[in-house]
Amino acid sequence: MDTTMTKTMLWLLLAIAVAANALVSFQLEGAFQLLLSVVAGIVGLSAIAGLVALKRASSG
């Protein structure tokens, strides 16, 4: 897979995770909000880790 395509997908995934987390915080309450917020946070952190790994691989 092309590196540019991978970066684009990771940025898109990060944007979706941030938007989902913001939407969940305004729309839901209770345990379901917490669960979805944690999942969105994990997805966002995973996307960031992927972008950092790609940056280090391309510069090293």
PDB file with SEQRES, HELIX, SHEET and CRYST1 records, atoms N, CA, C and O in Angstrom:
SEQRES   1 A   60  MET ASP THR THR MET THR LYS THR MET LEU TRP LEU LEU          
SEQRES   2 A   60  LEU ALA ILE ALA VAL ALA ALA ASN ALA LEU VAL SER PHE          
SEQRES   3 A   60  GLN LEU GLU GLY ALA PHE GLN LEU LEU LEU SER VAL VAL          
SEQRES   4 A   60  ALA GLY ILE VAL GLY LEU SER ALA ILE ALA GLY LEU VAL          
SEQRES   5 A   60  ALA LEU LYS ARG ALA SER SER GLY                              
HELIX    1 AA1 THR A    3  GLN A   27  1                                  25    
HELIX    2 AA2 ALA A   31  SER A   59  1                                  29    
CRYST1    1.000    1.000    1.000  90.00  90.00  90.00 P 1           1          
ATOM      1  N   MET A   1       0.843  -1.177   0.000  1.00  0.00           N  
ATOM      2  CA  MET A   1       0.000   0.000   0.000  1.00  0.00           C  
ATOM      3  C   MET A   1       0.885   1.237   0.000  1.00  0.00           C  
ATOM      4  O   MET A   1       1.943   1.263   0.629  1.00  0.00           O  
ATOM      5  N   ASP A   2       0.446   2.230  -0.696  1.00  0.00           N  
ATOM      6  CA  ASP A   2       1.178   3.479  -0.820  1.00  0.00           C  
ATOM      7  C   ASP A   2       1.207   4.234   0.507  1.00  0.00           C  
ATOM      8  O   ASP A   2       0.209   4.269   1.227  1.00  0.00           O  
ATOM      9  N   THR A   3       2.341   4.832   0.826  1.00  0.00           N  
ATOM     10  CA  THR A   3       2.489   5.559   2.087  1.00  0.00           C  
ATOM     11  C   THR A   3       1.559   6.764   2.151  1.00  0.00           C  
ATOM     12  O   THR A   3       1.003   7.065   3.208  1.00  0.00           O  
ATOM     13  N   THR A   4       1.389   7.446   1.040  1.00  0.00           N  
ATOM     14  CA  THR A   4       0.500   8.612   1.018  1.00  0.00           C  
ATOM     15  C   THR A   4      -0.937   8.199   1.306  1.00  0.00           C  
ATOM     16  O   THR A   4      -1.656   8.887   2.030  1.00  0.00           O  
ATOM     17  N   MET A   5      -1.345   7.085   0.742  1.00  0.00           N  
ATOM     18  CA  MET A   5      -2.700   6.595   0.983  1.00  0.00           C  
ATOM     19  C   MET A   5      -2.874   6.199   2.450  1.00  0.00           C  
ATOM     20  O   MET A   5      -3.918   6.463   3.047  1.00  0.00           O  
ATOM     21  N   THR A   6      -1.867   5.576   3.020  1.00  0.00           N  
ATOM     22  CA  THR A   6      -1.921   5.179   4.423  1.00  0.00           C  
ATOM     23  C   THR A   6      -2.014   6.397   5.328  1.00  0.00           C  
ATOM     24  O   THR A   6      -2.809   6.418   6.267  1.00  0.00           O  
ATOM     25  N   LYS A   7      -1.203   7.412   5.048  1.00  0.00           N  
ATOM     26  CA  LYS A   7      -1.254   8.645   5.842  1.00  0.00           C  
ATOM     27  C   LYS A   7      -2.620   9.302   5.740  1.00  0.00           C  
ATOM     28  O   LYS A   7      -3.164   9.778   6.737  1.00  0.00           O  
ATOM     29  N   THR A   8      -3.170   9.327   4.539  1.00  0.00           N  
ATOM     30  CA  THR A   8      -4.490   9.933   4.345  1.00  0.00           C  
ATOM     31  C   THR A   8      -5.550   9.193   5.142  1.00  0.00           C  
ATOM     32  O   THR A   8      -6.404   9.818   5.772  1.00  0.00           O  
ATOM     33  N   MET A   9      -5.502   7.870   5.119  1.00  0.00           N  
ATOM     34  CA  MET A   9      -6.478   7.085   5.873  1.00  0.00           C  
ATOM     35  C   MET A   9      -6.314   7.291   7.371  1.00  0.00           C  
ATOM     36  O   MET A   9      -7.309   7.364   8.092  1.00  0.00           O  
ATOM     37  N   LEU A  10      -5.080   7.385   7.854  1.00  0.00           N  
ATOM     38  CA  LEU A  10      -4.849   7.612   9.278  1.00  0.00           C  
ATOM     39  C   LEU A  10      -5.331   8.996   9.702  1.00  0.00           C  
ATOM     40  O   LEU A  10      -5.919   9.135  10.774  1.00  0.00           O  
ATOM     41  N   TRP A  11      -5.096  10.023   8.882  1.00  0.00           N  
ATOM     42  CA  TRP A  11      -5.588  11.362   9.197  1.00  0.00           C  
ATOM     43  C   TRP A  11      -7.109  11.382   9.206  1.00  0.00           C  
ATOM     44  O   TRP A  11      -7.720  12.019  10.063  1.00  0.00           O  
ATOM     45  N   LEU A  12      -7.721  10.685   8.251  1.00  0.00           N  
ATOM     46  CA  LEU A  12      -9.181  10.611   8.206  1.00  0.00           C  
ATOM     47  C   LEU A  12      -9.723   9.889   9.439  1.00  0.00           C  
ATOM     48  O   LEU A  12     -10.712  10.323  10.030  1.00  0.00           O  
ATOM     49  N   LEU A  13      -9.087   8.804   9.821  1.00  0.00           N  
ATOM     50  CA  LEU A  13      -9.494   8.063  11.008  1.00  0.00           C  
ATOM     51  C   LEU A  13      -9.371   8.924  12.261  1.00  0.00           C  
ATOM     52  O   LEU A  13     -10.242   8.886  13.129  1.00  0.00           O  
ATOM     53  N   LEU A  14      -8.298   9.695  12.356  1.00  0.00           N  
ATOM     54  CA  LEU A  14      -8.102  10.591  13.497  1.00  0.00           C  
ATOM     55  C   LEU A  14      -9.183  11.665  13.538  1.00  0.00           C  
ATOM     56  O   LEU A  14      -9.721  11.965  14.604  1.00  0.00           O  
ATOM     57  N   ALA A  15      -9.501  12.241  12.394  1.00  0.00           N  
ATOM     58  CA  ALA A  15     -10.542  13.273  12.344  1.00  0.00           C  
ATOM     59  C   ALA A  15     -11.902  12.706  12.736  1.00  0.00           C  
ATOM     60  O   ALA A  15     -12.666  13.353  13.452  1.00  0.00           O  
ATOM     61  N   ILE A  16     -12.201  11.507  12.271  1.00  0.00           N  
ATOM     62  CA  ILE A  16     -13.470  10.870  12.619  1.00  0.00           C  
ATOM     63  C   ILE A  16     -13.530  10.573  14.110  1.00  0.00           C  
ATOM     64  O   ILE A  16     -14.569  10.768  14.741  1.00  0.00           O  
ATOM     65  N   ALA A  17     -12.424  10.104  14.678  1.00  0.00           N  
ATOM     66  CA  ALA A  17     -12.388   9.781  16.103  1.00  0.00           C  
ATOM     67  C   ALA A  17     -12.584  11.032  16.961  1.00  0.00           C  
ATOM     68  O   ALA A  17     -13.298  10.998  17.962  1.00  0.00           O  
ATOM     69  N   VAL A  18     -11.951  12.126  16.566  1.00  0.00           N  
ATOM     70  CA  VAL A  18     -12.101  13.378  17.323  1.00  0.00           C  
ATOM     71  C   VAL A  18     -13.535  13.899  17.210  1.00  0.00           C  
ATOM     72  O   VAL A  18     -14.121  14.335  18.200  1.00  0.00           O  
ATOM     73  N   ALA A  19     -14.091  13.851  16.010  1.00  0.00           N  
ATOM     74  CA  ALA A  19     -15.466  14.308  15.819  1.00  0.00           C  
ATOM     75  C   ALA A  19     -16.450  13.422  16.582  1.00  0.00           C  
ATOM     76  O   ALA A  19     -17.396  13.923  17.190  1.00  0.00           O  
ATOM     77  N   ALA A  20     -16.231  12.125  16.550  1.00  0.00           N  
ATOM     78  CA  ALA A  20     -17.111  11.201  17.266  1.00  0.00           C  
ATOM     79  C   ALA A  20     -17.033  11.442  18.770  1.00  0.00           C  
ATOM     80  O   ALA A  20     -18.050  11.408  19.464  1.00  0.00           O  
ATOM     81  N   ASN A  21     -15.836  11.682  19.265  1.00  0.00           N  
ATOM     82  CA  ASN A  21     -15.667  11.930  20.696  1.00  0.00           C  
ATOM     83  C   ASN A  21     -16.387  13.214  21.109  1.00  0.00           C  
ATOM     84  O   ASN A  21     -17.031  13.253  22.157  1.00  0.00           O  
ATOM     85  N   ALA A  22     -16.284  14.249  20.302  1.00  0.00           N  
ATOM     86  CA  ALA A  22     -16.979  15.502  20.608  1.00  0.00           C  
ATOM     87  C   ALA A  22     -18.492  15.315  20.548  1.00  0.00           C  
ATOM     88  O   ALA A  22     -19.219  15.815  21.407  1.00  0.00           O  
ATOM     89  N   LEU A  23     -18.958  14.601  19.540  1.00  0.00           N  
ATOM     90  CA  LEU A  23     -20.390  14.363  19.388  1.00  0.00           C  
ATOM     91  C   LEU A  23     -20.938  13.543  20.549  1.00  0.00           C  
ATOM     92  O   LEU A  23     -22.018  13.831  21.065  1.00  0.00           O  
ATOM     93  N   VAL A  24     -20.198  12.530  20.955  1.00  0.00           N  
ATOM     94  CA  VAL A  24     -20.629  11.677  22.073  1.00  0.00           C  
ATOM     95  C   VAL A  24     -20.731  12.493  23.358  1.00  0.00           C  
ATOM     96  O   VAL A  24     -21.656  12.299  24.146  1.00  0.00           O  
ATOM     97  N   SER A  25     -19.797  13.389  23.565  1.00  0.00           N  
ATOM     98  CA  SER A  25     -19.810  14.158  24.811  1.00  0.00           C  
ATOM     99  C   SER A  25     -21.008  15.102  24.890  1.00  0.00           C  
ATOM    100  O   SER A  25     -21.461  15.435  25.985  1.00  0.00           O  
ATOM    101  N   PHE A  26     -21.524  15.536  23.743  1.00  0.00           N  
ATOM    102  CA  PHE A  26     -22.675  16.434  23.751  1.00  0.00           C  
ATOM    103  C   PHE A  26     -24.013  15.702  23.709  1.00  0.00           C  
ATOM    104  O   PHE A  26     -25.016  16.234  24.186  1.00  0.00           O  
ATOM    105  N   GLN A  27     -24.050  14.498  23.150  1.00  0.00           N  
ATOM    106  CA  GLN A  27     -25.324  13.822  22.900  1.00  0.00           C  
ATOM    107  C   GLN A  27     -25.694  12.775  23.947  1.00  0.00           C  
ATOM    108  O   GLN A  27     -26.880  12.545  24.183  1.00  0.00           O  
ATOM    109  N   LEU A  28     -24.727  12.147  24.568  1.00  0.00           N  
ATOM    110  CA  LEU A  28     -25.009  11.013  25.441  1.00  0.00           C  
ATOM    111  C   LEU A  28     -24.599  11.310  26.875  1.00  0.00           C  
ATOM    112  O   LEU A  28     -23.872  12.264  27.153  1.00  0.00           O  
ATOM    113  N   GLU A  29     -25.089  10.458  27.781  1.00  0.00           N  
ATOM    114  CA  GLU A  29     -24.705  10.546  29.191  1.00  0.00           C  
ATOM    115  C   GLU A  29     -24.544   9.142  29.747  1.00  0.00           C  
ATOM    116  O   GLU A  29     -25.082   8.180  29.199  1.00  0.00           O  
ATOM    117  N   GLY A  30     -23.814   9.034  30.821  1.00  0.00           N  
ATOM    118  CA  GLY A  30     -23.715   7.776  31.541  1.00  0.00           C  
ATOM    119  C   GLY A  30     -22.646   6.838  31.015  1.00  0.00           C  
ATOM    120  O   GLY A  30     -21.660   7.255  30.406  1.00  0.00           O  
ATOM    121  N   ALA A  31     -22.872   5.561  31.269  1.00  0.00           N  
ATOM    122  CA  ALA A  31     -21.883   4.531  30.959  1.00  0.00           C  
ATOM    123  C   ALA A  31     -21.671   4.380  29.454  1.00  0.00           C  
ATOM    124  O   ALA A  31     -20.553   4.120  29.011  1.00  0.00           O  
ATOM    125  N   PHE A  32     -22.727   4.537  28.672  1.00  0.00           N  
ATOM    126  CA  PHE A  32     -22.595   4.400  27.221  1.00  0.00           C  
ATOM    127  C   PHE A  32     -21.704   5.514  26.656  1.00  0.00           C  
ATOM    128  O   PHE A  32     -20.914   5.276  25.742  1.00  0.00           O  
ATOM    129  N   GLN A  33     -21.832   6.715  27.198  1.00  0.00           N  
ATOM    130  CA  GLN A  33     -20.965   7.824  26.787  1.00  0.00           C  
ATOM    131  C   GLN A  33     -19.513   7.506  27.111  1.00  0.00           C  
ATOM    132  O   GLN A  33     -18.621   7.728  26.292  1.00  0.00           O  
ATOM    133  N   LEU A  34     -19.286   6.990  28.300  1.00  0.00           N  
ATOM    134  CA  LEU A  34     -17.928   6.640  28.712  1.00  0.00           C  
ATOM    135  C   LEU A  34     -17.336   5.581  27.801  1.00  0.00           C  
ATOM    136  O   LEU A  34     -16.188   5.697  27.373  1.00  0.00           O  
ATOM    137  N   LEU A  35     -18.114   4.547  27.502  1.00  0.00           N  
ATOM    138  CA  LEU A  35     -17.629   3.463  26.645  1.00  0.00           C  
ATOM    139  C   LEU A  35     -17.282   3.976  25.253  1.00  0.00           C  
ATOM    140  O   LEU A  35     -16.208   3.668  24.737  1.00  0.00           O  
ATOM    141  N   LEU A  36     -18.166   4.749  24.637  1.00  0.00           N  
ATOM    142  CA  LEU A  36     -17.900   5.259  23.300  1.00  0.00           C  
ATOM    143  C   LEU A  36     -16.754   6.265  23.291  1.00  0.00           C  
ATOM    144  O   LEU A  36     -15.991   6.333  22.327  1.00  0.00           O  
ATOM    145  N   SER A  37     -16.634   7.035  24.345  1.00  0.00           N  
ATOM    146  CA  SER A  37     -15.534   7.978  24.446  1.00  0.00           C  
ATOM    147  C   SER A  37     -14.188   7.263  24.559  1.00  0.00           C  
ATOM    148  O   SER A  37     -13.198   7.684  23.960  1.00  0.00           O  
ATOM    149  N   VAL A  38     -14.163   6.194  25.324  1.00  0.00           N  
ATOM    150  CA  VAL A  38     -12.929   5.409  25.462  1.00  0.00           C  
ATOM    151  C   VAL A  38     -12.557   4.768  24.126  1.00  0.00           C  
ATOM    152  O   VAL A  38     -11.390   4.781  23.735  1.00  0.00           O  
ATOM    153  N   VAL A  39     -13.535   4.214  23.431  1.00  0.00           N  
ATOM    154  CA  VAL A  39     -13.269   3.596  22.132  1.00  0.00           C  
ATOM    155  C   VAL A  39     -12.762   4.634  21.135  1.00  0.00           C  
ATOM    156  O   VAL A  39     -11.797   4.378  20.414  1.00  0.00           O  
ATOM    157  N   ALA A  40     -13.404   5.803  21.086  1.00  0.00           N  
ATOM    158  CA  ALA A  40     -12.958   6.863  20.184  1.00  0.00           C  
ATOM    159  C   ALA A  40     -11.558   7.339  20.556  1.00  0.00           C  
ATOM    160  O   ALA A  40     -10.754   7.646  19.676  1.00  0.00           O  
ATOM    161  N   GLY A  41     -11.265   7.403  21.844  1.00  0.00           N  
ATOM    162  CA  GLY A  41      -9.923   7.797  22.286  1.00  0.00           C  
ATOM    163  C   GLY A  41      -8.862   6.794  21.884  1.00  0.00           C  
ATOM    164  O   GLY A  41      -7.770   7.175  21.462  1.00  0.00           O  
ATOM    165  N   ILE A  42      -9.173   5.518  22.011  1.00  0.00           N  
ATOM    166  CA  ILE A  42      -8.223   4.471  21.619  1.00  0.00           C  
ATOM    167  C   ILE A  42      -7.976   4.510  20.116  1.00  0.00           C  
ATOM    168  O   ILE A  42      -6.840   4.368  19.663  1.00  0.00           O  
ATOM    169  N   VAL A  43      -9.037   4.702  19.352  1.00  0.00           N  
ATOM    170  CA  VAL A  43      -8.891   4.800  17.896  1.00  0.00           C  
ATOM    171  C   VAL A  43      -8.043   6.013  17.531  1.00  0.00           C  
ATOM    172  O   VAL A  43      -7.166   5.925  16.672  1.00  0.00           O  
ATOM    173  N   GLY A  44      -8.303   7.140  18.181  1.00  0.00           N  
ATOM    174  CA  GLY A  44      -7.522   8.344  17.917  1.00  0.00           C  
ATOM    175  C   GLY A  44      -6.055   8.186  18.270  1.00  0.00           C  
ATOM    176  O   GLY A  44      -5.178   8.589  17.506  1.00  0.00           O  
ATOM    177  N   LEU A  45      -5.790   7.603  19.420  1.00  0.00           N  
ATOM    178  CA  LEU A  45      -4.398   7.374  19.819  1.00  0.00           C  
ATOM    179  C   LEU A  45      -3.700   6.384  18.895  1.00  0.00           C  
ATOM    180  O   LEU A  45      -2.510   6.528  18.616  1.00  0.00           O  
ATOM    181  N   SER A  46      -4.421   5.395  18.425  1.00  0.00           N  
ATOM    182  CA  SER A  46      -3.846   4.429  17.481  1.00  0.00           C  
ATOM    183  C   SER A  46      -3.502   5.099  16.151  1.00  0.00           C  
ATOM    184  O   SER A  46      -2.467   4.808  15.552  1.00  0.00           O  
ATOM    185  N   ALA A  47      -4.373   5.994  15.697  1.00  0.00           N  
ATOM    186  CA  ALA A  47      -4.095   6.726  14.462  1.00  0.00           C  
ATOM    187  C   ALA A  47      -2.861   7.611  14.630  1.00  0.00           C  
ATOM    188  O   ALA A  47      -2.026   7.691  13.730  1.00  0.00           O  
ATOM    189  N   ILE A  48      -2.747   8.268  15.771  1.00  0.00           N  
ATOM    190  CA  ILE A  48      -1.569   9.102  16.043  1.00  0.00           C  
ATOM    191  C   ILE A  48      -0.305   8.248  16.076  1.00  0.00           C  
ATOM    192  O   ILE A  48       0.723   8.631  15.517  1.00  0.00           O  
ATOM    193  N   ALA A  49      -0.383   7.095  16.730  1.00  0.00           N  
ATOM    194  CA  ALA A  49       0.781   6.206  16.789  1.00  0.00           C  
ATOM    195  C   ALA A  49       1.181   5.741  15.386  1.00  0.00           C  
ATOM    196  O   ALA A  49       2.371   5.653  15.082  1.00  0.00           O  
ATOM    197  N   GLY A  50       0.213   5.448  14.544  1.00  0.00           N  
ATOM    198  CA  GLY A  50       0.505   5.051  13.171  1.00  0.00           C  
ATOM    199  C   GLY A  50       1.163   6.170  12.397  1.00  0.00           C  
ATOM    200  O   GLY A  50       2.111   5.935  11.648  1.00  0.00           O  
ATOM    201  N   LEU A  51       0.670   7.390  12.569  1.00  0.00           N  
ATOM    202  CA  LEU A  51       1.284   8.529  11.869  1.00  0.00           C  
ATOM    203  C   LEU A  51       2.705   8.780  12.349  1.00  0.00           C  
ATOM    204  O   LEU A  51       3.585   9.081  11.543  1.00  0.00           O  
ATOM    205  N   VAL A  52       2.935   8.662  13.632  1.00  0.00           N  
ATOM    206  CA  VAL A  52       4.293   8.838  14.168  1.00  0.00           C  
ATOM    207  C   VAL A  52       5.218   7.756  13.641  1.00  0.00           C  
ATOM    208  O   VAL A  52       6.358   8.038  13.271  1.00  0.00           O  
ATOM    209  N   ALA A  53       4.740   6.525  13.602  1.00  0.00           N  
ATOM    210  CA  ALA A  53       5.557   5.416  13.096  1.00  0.00           C  
ATOM    211  C   ALA A  53       5.908   5.627  11.615  1.00  0.00           C  
ATOM    212  O   ALA A  53       7.039   5.372  11.201  1.00  0.00           O  
ATOM    213  N   LEU A  54       4.950   6.086  10.836  1.00  0.00           N  
ATOM    214  CA  LEU A  54       5.237   6.363   9.420  1.00  0.00           C  
ATOM    215  C   LEU A  54       6.226   7.505   9.263  1.00  0.00           C  
ATOM    216  O   LEU A  54       7.093   7.468   8.390  1.00  0.00           O  
ATOM    217  N   LYS A  55       6.096   8.522  10.110  1.00  0.00           N  
ATOM    218  CA  LYS A  55       7.032   9.662  10.044  1.00  0.00           C  
ATOM    219  C   LYS A  55       8.449   9.219  10.374  1.00  0.00           C  
ATOM    220  O   LYS A  55       9.403   9.613   9.702  1.00  0.00           O  
ATOM    221  N   ARG A  56       8.585   8.393  11.417  1.00  0.00           N  
ATOM    222  CA  ARG A  56       9.920   7.910  11.804  1.00  0.00           C  
ATOM    223  C   ARG A  56      10.511   6.982  10.745  1.00  0.00           C  
ATOM    224  O   ARG A  56      11.716   7.012  10.497  1.00  0.00           O  
ATOM    225  N   ALA A  57       9.671   6.159  10.123  1.00  0.00           N  
ATOM    226  CA  ALA A  57      10.165   5.238   9.083  1.00  0.00           C  
ATOM    227  C   ALA A  57      10.622   5.999   7.836  1.00  0.00           C  
ATOM    228  O   ALA A  57      11.590   5.611   7.182  1.00  0.00           O  
ATOM    229  N   SER A  58       9.915   7.084   7.517  1.00  0.00           N  
ATOM    230  CA  SER A  58      10.283   7.826   6.317  1.00  0.00           C  
ATOM    231  C   SER A  58      11.507   8.720   6.535  1.00  0.00           C  
ATOM    232  O   SER A  58      12.233   9.013   5.585  1.00  0.00           O  
ATOM    233  N   SER A  59      11.739   9.153   7.769  1.00  0.00           N  
ATOM    234  CA  SER A  59      12.884  10.020   8.028  1.00  0.00           C  
ATOM    235  C   SER A  59      14.136   9.239   8.416  1.00  0.00           C  
ATOM    236  O   SER A  59      15.238   9.788   8.404  1.00  0.00           O  
ATOM    237  N   GLY A  60      13.973   7.974   8.757  1.00  0.00           N  
ATOM    238  CA  GLY A  60      15.120   7.203   9.226  1.00  0.00           C  
ATOM    239  C   GLY A  60      15.730   6.354   8.243  1.00  0.00           C  
ATOM    240  O   GLY A  60      16.704   5.664   8.543  1.00  0.00           O  
TER     241      GLY A  60                                                      
END                                                                             
